[in-house]
Amino acid sequence: MFEKVKNLLVEELRVDPEVVTPEAELANDLGVNSLELADLILLCEEKFNVTIDDDDLHTFITVNDVVNYLNEKTPA
């Protein structure tokens, strides 16, 4: 799942692949702003066929937060 999220960040949001690690913070380390975060959420919902609750957005601090959330929401 990490590689899938990393690919979305790199391909869709033009984030440098060298800086995308599980511990990287979306805003502070990767420079993802609130609009780009919204784009990332929409892309994840489409690609992984999940619904991400708006109330959960504040929990997405690091790349790993997104990965863990998607792992919990996607069917095995």
N, CA, C and O atoms as a printed pandas DataFrame, in Angstrom:
     atom_number atom_name residue_name chain_id  residue_number  x_coord  y_coord  z_coord
0              1         N          MET        A               1    0.830   -1.199    0.000
1              2        CA          MET        A               1    0.000    0.000    0.000
2              3         C          MET        A               1    0.873    1.262    0.000
3              4         O          MET        A               1    0.525    2.265   -0.622
4              5         N          PHE        A               2    2.008    1.199    0.703
5              6        CA          PHE        A               2    2.897    2.366    0.727
6              7         C          PHE        A               2    3.314    2.758   -0.683
7              8         O          PHE        A               2    3.283    3.938   -1.033
8              9         N          GLU        A               3    3.704    1.782   -1.495
9             10        CA          GLU        A               3    4.153    2.083   -2.860
10            11         C          GLU        A               3    3.028    2.710   -3.687
11            12         O          GLU        A               3    3.279    3.589   -4.512
12            13         N          LYS        A               4    1.805    2.267   -3.471
13            14        CA          LYS        A               4    0.661    2.823   -4.206
14            15         C          LYS        A               4    0.421    4.275   -3.821
15            16         O          LYS        A               4    0.178    5.123   -4.680
16            17         N          VAL        A               5    0.492    4.556   -2.525
17            18        CA          VAL        A               5    0.304    5.936   -2.056
18            19         C          VAL        A               5    1.471    6.800   -2.529
19            20         O          VAL        A               5    1.268    7.937   -2.955
20            21         N          LYS        A               6    2.674    6.274   -2.457
21            22        CA          LYS        A               6    3.849    7.012   -2.930
22            23         C          LYS        A               6    3.693    7.364   -4.404
23            24         O          LYS        A               6    3.978    8.491   -4.810
24            25         N          ASN        A               7    3.241    6.399   -5.209
25            26        CA          ASN        A               7    3.047    6.658   -6.638
26            27         C          ASN        A               7    2.025    7.764   -6.869
27            28         O          ASN        A               7    2.210    8.600   -7.754
28            29         N          LEU        A               8    0.960    7.778   -6.094
29            30        CA          LEU        A               8   -0.028    8.857   -6.226
30            31         C          LEU        A               8    0.609   10.211   -5.911
31            32         O          LEU        A               8    0.398   11.186   -6.633
32            33         N          LEU        A               9    1.381   10.263   -4.838
33            34        CA          LEU        A               9    2.037   11.516   -4.462
34            35         C          LEU        A               9    3.002   11.986   -5.541
35            36         O          LEU        A               9    3.052   13.172   -5.866
36            37         N          VAL        A              10    3.759   11.060   -6.087
37            38        CA          VAL        A              10    4.777   11.412   -7.085
38            39         C          VAL        A              10    4.134   11.767   -8.419
39            40         O          VAL        A              10    4.464   12.793   -9.013
40            41         N          GLU        A              11    3.216   10.924   -8.893
41            42        CA          GLU        A              11    2.649   11.113  -10.223
42            43         C          GLU        A              11    1.593   12.214  -10.277
43            44         O          GLU        A              11    1.545   12.983  -11.237
44            45         N          GLU        A              12    0.757   12.291   -9.261
45            46        CA          GLU        A              12   -0.353   13.242   -9.304
46            47         C          GLU        A              12   -0.021   14.589   -8.670
47            48         O          GLU        A              12   -0.478   15.628   -9.147
48            49         N          LEU        A              13    0.771   14.579   -7.596
49            50        CA          LEU        A              13    1.069   15.824   -6.887
50            51         C          LEU        A              13    2.492   16.311   -7.130
51            52         O          LEU        A              13    2.914   17.330   -6.582
52            53         N          ARG        A              14    3.228   15.568   -7.960
53            54        CA          ARG        A              14    4.589   15.963   -8.352
54            55         C          ARG        A              14    5.547   16.096   -7.169
55            56         O          ARG        A              14    6.405   16.979   -7.148
56            57         N          VAL        A              15    5.390   15.211   -6.189
57            58        CA          VAL        A              15    6.293   15.197   -5.040
58            59         C          VAL        A              15    7.555   14.435   -5.442
59            60         O          VAL        A              15    7.483   13.436   -6.159
60            61         N          ASP        A              16    8.694   14.905   -4.984
61            62        CA          ASP        A              16    9.972   14.250   -5.263
62            63         C          ASP        A              16    9.984   12.856   -4.627
63            64         O          ASP        A              16    9.828   12.734   -3.412
64            65         N          PRO        A              17   10.169   11.801   -5.435
65            66        CA          PRO        A              17   10.124   10.441   -4.894
66            67         C          PRO        A              17   11.186   10.175   -3.832
67            68         O          PRO        A              17   11.011    9.298   -2.986
68            69         N          GLU        A              18   12.281   10.922   -3.870
69            70        CA          GLU        A              18   13.368   10.722   -2.905
70            71         C          GLU        A              18   12.957   11.074   -1.475
71            72         O          GLU        A              18   13.519   10.545   -0.515
72            73         N          VAL        A              19   11.974   11.970   -1.336
73            74        CA          VAL        A              19   11.598   12.424    0.008
74            75         C          VAL        A              19   10.362   11.710    0.555
75            76         O          VAL        A              19    9.981   11.926    1.705
76            77         N          VAL        A              20    9.737   10.863   -0.260
77            78        CA          VAL        A              20    8.541   10.157    0.201
78            79         C          VAL        A              20    8.952    8.909    0.977
79            80         O          VAL        A              20    9.400    7.913    0.408
80            81         N          THR        A              21    8.786    8.997    2.290
81            82        CA          THR        A              21    9.042    7.861    3.186
82            83         C          THR        A              21    7.790    7.676    4.036
83            84         O          THR        A              21    6.945    8.569    4.089
84            85         N          PRO        A              22    7.660    6.537    4.699
85            86        CA          PRO        A              22    6.487    6.370    5.564
86            87         C          PRO        A              22    6.388    7.441    6.650
87            88         O          PRO        A              22    5.289    7.837    7.039
88            89         N          GLU        A              23    7.531    7.905    7.134
89            90        CA          GLU        A              23    7.544    8.885    8.226
90            91         C          GLU        A              23    7.420   10.324    7.751
91            92         O          GLU        A              23    7.254   11.226    8.571
92            93         N          ALA        A              24    7.496   10.558    6.443
93            94        CA          ALA        A              24    7.458   11.922    5.914
94            95         C          ALA        A              24    6.106   12.572    6.204
95            96         O          ALA        A              24    5.054   11.978    5.970
96            97         N          GLU        A              25    6.153   13.800    6.718
97            98        CA          GLU        A              25    4.924   14.536    6.980
98            99         C          GLU        A              25    4.442   15.167    5.682
99           100         O          GLU        A              25    5.214   15.782    4.946
100          101         N          LEU        A              26    3.143   15.002    5.417
101          102        CA          LEU        A              26    2.582   15.486    4.157
102          103         C          LEU        A              26    2.834   16.980    3.964
103          104         O          LEU        A              26    3.296   17.396    2.902
104          105         N          ALA        A              27    2.538   17.781    4.969
105          106        CA          ALA        A              27    2.684   19.231    4.832
106          107         C          ALA        A              27    4.126   19.682    5.016
107          108         O          ALA        A              27    4.684   20.354    4.148
108          109         N          ASN        A              28    4.731   19.318    6.139
109          110        CA          ASN        A              28    6.051   19.832    6.479
110          111         C          ASN        A              28    7.171   19.294    5.600
111          112         O          ASN        A              28    8.050   20.052    5.189
112          113         N          ASP        A              29    7.153   18.000    5.306
113          114        CA          ASP        A              29    8.248   17.397    4.546
114          115         C          ASP        A              29    8.003   17.364    3.042
115          116         O          ASP        A              29    8.930   17.523    2.248
116          117         N          LEU        A              30    6.735   17.155    2.654
117          118        CA          LEU        A              30    6.429   16.995    1.228
118          119         C          LEU        A              30    5.810   18.240    0.603
119          120         O          LEU        A              30    5.647   18.309   -0.615
120          121         N          GLY        A              31    5.468   19.213    1.426
121          122        CA          GLY        A              31    4.919   20.464    0.902
122          123         C          GLY        A              31    3.498   20.346    0.365
123          124         O          GLY        A              31    3.081   21.147   -0.472
124          125         N          VAL        A              32    2.754   19.351    0.844
125          126        CA          VAL        A              32    1.376   19.164    0.392
126          127         C          VAL        A              32    0.493   20.183    1.110
127          128         O          VAL        A              32    0.435   20.209    2.339
128          129         N          ASN        A              33   -0.197   21.024    0.331
129          130        CA          ASN        A              33   -1.093   22.006    0.941
130          131         C          ASN        A              33   -2.499   21.424    1.065
131          132         O          ASN        A              33   -2.741   20.291    0.649
132          133         N          SER        A              34   -3.406   22.178    1.621
133          134        CA          SER        A              34   -4.749   21.652    1.899
134          135         C          SER        A              34   -5.497   21.270    0.623
135          136         O          SER        A              34   -6.257   20.302    0.618
136          137         N          LEU        A              35   -5.289   22.018   -0.449
137          138        CA          LEU        A              35   -5.928   21.678   -1.721
138          139         C          LEU        A              35   -5.374   20.385   -2.289
139          140         O          LEU        A              35   -6.123   19.554   -2.804
140          141         N          GLU        A              36   -4.071   20.217   -2.196
141          142        CA          GLU        A              36   -3.444   18.987   -2.685
142          143         C          GLU        A              36   -3.847   17.795   -1.825
143          144         O          GLU        A              36   -3.997   16.683   -2.332
144          145         N          LEU        A              37   -4.022   18.023   -0.527
145          146        CA          LEU        A              37   -4.483   16.951    0.346
146          147         C          LEU        A              37   -5.881   16.505   -0.080
147          148         O          LEU        A              37   -6.179   15.311   -0.107
148          149         N          ALA        A              38   -6.728   17.470   -0.411
149          150        CA          ALA        A              38   -8.076   17.135   -0.885
150          151         C          ALA        A              38   -7.988   16.313   -2.172
151          152         O          ALA        A              38   -8.726   15.343   -2.342
152          153         N          ASP        A              39   -7.091   16.700   -3.075
153          154        CA          ASP        A              39   -6.883   15.937   -4.315
154          155         C          ASP        A              39   -6.418   14.520   -4.007
155          156         O          ASP        A              39   -6.901   13.556   -4.601
156          157         N          LEU        A              40   -5.482   14.402   -3.077
157          158        CA          LEU        A              40   -4.964   13.090   -2.704
158          159         C          LEU        A              40   -6.082   12.207   -2.148
159          160         O          LEU        A              40   -6.157   11.019   -2.463
160          161         N          ILE        A              41   -6.941   12.789   -1.328
161          162        CA          ILE        A              41   -8.053   12.038   -0.743
162          163         C          ILE        A              41   -8.989   11.545   -1.844
163          164         O          ILE        A              41   -9.405   10.386   -1.836
164          165         N          LEU        A              42   -9.317   12.420   -2.784
165          166        CA          LEU        A              42  -10.197   12.024   -3.894
166          167         C          LEU        A              42   -9.563   10.917   -4.730
167          168         O          LEU        A              42  -10.238    9.967   -5.128
168          169         N          LEU        A              43   -8.280   11.042   -4.993
169          170        CA          LEU        A              43   -7.572   10.014   -5.757
170          171         C          LEU        A              43   -7.580    8.679   -5.027
171          172         O          LEU        A              43   -7.788    7.631   -5.638
172          173         N          CYS        A              44   -7.352    8.720   -3.721
173          174        CA          CYS        A              44   -7.363    7.489   -2.922
174          175         C          CYS        A              44   -8.749    6.863   -2.925
175          176         O          CYS        A              44   -8.885    5.645   -3.033
176          177         N          GLU        A              45   -9.785    7.703   -2.807
177          178        CA          GLU        A              45  -11.147    7.173   -2.816
178          179         C          GLU        A              45  -11.448    6.474   -4.134
179          180         O          GLU        A              45  -12.044    5.397   -4.154
180          181         N          GLU        A              46  -11.031    7.098   -5.237
181          182        CA          GLU        A              46  -11.246    6.505   -6.567
182          183         C          GLU        A              46  -10.439    5.230   -6.746
183          184         O          GLU        A              46  -10.979    4.185   -7.111
184          185         N          LYS        A              47   -9.156    5.325   -6.487
185          186        CA          LYS        A              47   -8.246    4.220   -6.772
186          187         C          LYS        A              47   -8.497    2.996   -5.890
187          188         O          LYS        A              47   -8.385    1.861   -6.352
188          189         N          PHE        A              48   -8.837    3.233   -4.619
189          190        CA          PHE        A              48   -8.974    2.125   -3.675
190          191         C          PHE        A              48  -10.430    1.812   -3.326
191          192         O          PHE        A              48  -10.711    0.950   -2.494
192          193         N          ASN        A              49  -11.351    2.529   -3.981
193          194        CA          ASN        A              49  -12.782    2.293   -3.795
194          195         C          ASN        A              49  -13.188    2.338   -2.325
195          196         O          ASN        A              49  -13.842    1.430   -1.812
196          197         N          VAL        A              50  -12.780    3.424   -1.663
197          198        CA          VAL        A              50  -13.123    3.637   -0.260
198          199         C          VAL        A              50  -13.739    5.029   -0.112
199          200         O          VAL        A              50  -13.591    5.887   -0.982
200          201         N          THR        A              51  -14.419    5.227    0.989
201          202        CA          THR        A              51  -14.912    6.556    1.340
202          203         C          THR        A              51  -14.132    7.014    2.550
203          204         O          THR        A              51  -14.092    6.337    3.577
204          205         N          ILE        A              52  -13.513    8.171    2.417
205          206        CA          ILE        A              52  -12.722    8.724    3.523
206          207         C          ILE        A              52  -13.548    9.822    4.181
207          208         O          ILE        A              52  -13.894   10.823    3.554
208          209         N          ASP        A              53  -13.849    9.619    5.429
209          210        CA          ASP        A              53  -14.677   10.538    6.194
210          211         C          ASP        A              53  -13.926   11.850    6.425
211          212         O          ASP        A              53  -12.753   11.847    6.801
212          213         N          ASP        A              54  -14.614   12.969    6.198
213          214        CA          ASP        A              54  -13.999   14.285    6.410
214          215         C          ASP        A              54  -13.444   14.428    7.827
215          216         O          ASP        A              54  -12.442   15.110    8.042
216          217         N          ASP        A              55  -14.097   13.787    8.780
217          218        CA          ASP        A              55  -13.636   13.873   10.175
218          219         C          ASP        A              55  -12.290   13.189   10.381
219          220         O          ASP        A              55  -11.620   13.428   11.386
220          221         N          ASP        A              56  -11.890   12.339    9.438
221          222        CA          ASP        A              56  -10.620   11.615    9.569
222          223         C          ASP        A              56   -9.442   12.354    8.939
223          224         O          ASP        A              56   -8.290   11.966    9.136
224          225         N          LEU        A              57   -9.717   13.401    8.194
225          226        CA          LEU        A              57   -8.640   14.101    7.472
226          227         C          LEU        A              57   -7.563   14.645    8.402
227          228         O          LEU        A              57   -6.386   14.659    8.044
228          229         N          HIS        A              58   -7.953   15.089    9.580
229          230        CA          HIS        A              58   -6.963   15.664   10.516
230          231         C          HIS        A              58   -5.962   14.612   11.003
231          232         O          HIS        A              58   -4.928   14.964   11.570
232          233         N          THR        A              59   -6.258   13.323   10.786
233          234        CA          THR        A              59   -5.341   12.273   11.233
234          235         C          THR        A              59   -4.241   11.998   10.217
235          236         O          THR        A              59   -3.296   11.262   10.503
236          237         N          PHE        A              60   -4.362   12.584    9.037
237          238        CA          PHE        A              60   -3.375   12.347    7.983
238          239         C          PHE        A              60   -2.214   13.334    8.105
239          240         O          PHE        A              60   -2.192   14.373    7.445
240          241         N          ILE        A              61   -1.257   12.990    8.956
241          242        CA          ILE        A              61   -0.084   13.834    9.161
242          243         C          ILE        A              61    1.085   13.303    8.331
243          244         O          ILE        A              61    1.757   14.060    7.631
244          245         N          THR        A              62    1.315   12.006    8.420
245          246        CA          THR        A              62    2.426   11.392    7.679
246          247         C          THR        A              62    1.890   10.510    6.554
247          248         O          THR        A              62    0.700   10.198    6.504
248          249         N          VAL        A              63    2.771   10.123    5.671
249          250        CA          VAL        A              63    2.415    9.199    4.595
250          251         C          VAL        A              63    1.893    7.901    5.211
251          252         O          VAL        A              63    0.925    7.319    4.722
252          253         N          ASN        A              64    2.535    7.458    6.280
253          254        CA          ASN        A              64    2.124    6.218    6.939
254          255         C          ASN        A              64    0.706    6.311    7.514
255          256         O          ASN        A              64    0.003    5.302    7.576
256          257         N          ASP        A              65    0.279    7.499    7.934
257          258        CA          ASP        A              65   -1.093    7.675    8.419
258          259         C          ASP        A              65   -2.086    7.348    7.309
259          260         O          ASP        A              65   -3.099    6.691    7.546
260          261         N          VAL        A              66   -1.792    7.807    6.109
261          262        CA          VAL        A              66   -2.665    7.540    4.950
262          263         C          VAL        A              66   -2.644    6.047    4.635
263          264         O          VAL        A              66   -3.688    5.435    4.408
264          265         N          VAL        A              67   -1.448    5.470    4.625
265          266        CA          VAL        A              67   -1.287    4.039    4.323
266          267         C          VAL        A              67   -2.065    3.184    5.331
267          268         O          VAL        A              67   -2.802    2.279    4.941
268          269         N          ASN        A              68   -1.902    3.468    6.603
269          270        CA          ASN        A              68   -2.591    2.697    7.644
270          271         C          ASN        A              68   -4.105    2.825    7.527
271          272         O          ASN        A              68   -4.834    1.844    7.675
272          273         N          TYR        A              69   -4.566    4.035    7.262
273          274        CA          TYR        A              69   -6.010    4.270    7.101
274          275         C          TYR        A              69   -6.557    3.445    5.944
275          276         O          TYR        A              69   -7.589    2.784    6.069
276          277         N          LEU        A              70   -5.852    3.492    4.818
277          278        CA          LEU        A              70   -6.305    2.748    3.643
278          279         C          LEU        A              70   -6.261    1.244    3.883
279          280         O          LEU        A              70   -7.138    0.509    3.429
280          281         N          ASN        A              71   -5.240    0.792    4.596
281          282        CA          ASN        A              71   -5.150   -0.648    4.923
282          283         C          ASN        A              71   -6.350   -1.089    5.750
283          284         O          ASN        A              71   -6.849   -2.201    5.583
284          285         N          GLU        A              72   -6.809   -0.219    6.638
285          286        CA          GLU        A              72   -7.962   -0.563    7.468
286          287         C          GLU        A              72   -9.262   -0.539    6.665
287          288         O          GLU        A              72  -10.167   -1.332    6.923
288          289         N          LYS        A              73   -9.356    0.367    5.697
289          290        CA          LYS        A              73  -10.608    0.573    4.966
290          291         C          LYS        A              73  -10.783   -0.318    3.740
291          292         O          LYS        A              73  -11.907   -0.592    3.321
292          293         N          THR        A              74   -9.676   -0.766    3.173
293          294        CA          THR        A              74   -9.794   -1.549    1.948
294          295         C          THR        A              74   -9.996   -3.027    2.275
295          296         O          THR        A              74   -9.381   -3.556    3.201
296          297         N          PRO        A              75  -10.855   -3.682    1.514
297          298        CA          PRO        A              75  -11.062   -5.104    1.741
298          299         C          PRO        A              75   -9.799   -5.891    1.404
299          300         O          PRO        A              75   -9.073   -5.546    0.472
300          301         N          ALA        A              76   -9.554   -6.917    2.147
301          302        CA          ALA        A              76   -8.336   -7.726    1.956
302          303         C          ALA        A              76   -8.401   -8.513    0.663
303          304         O          ALA        A              76   -7.468   -9.247    0.339
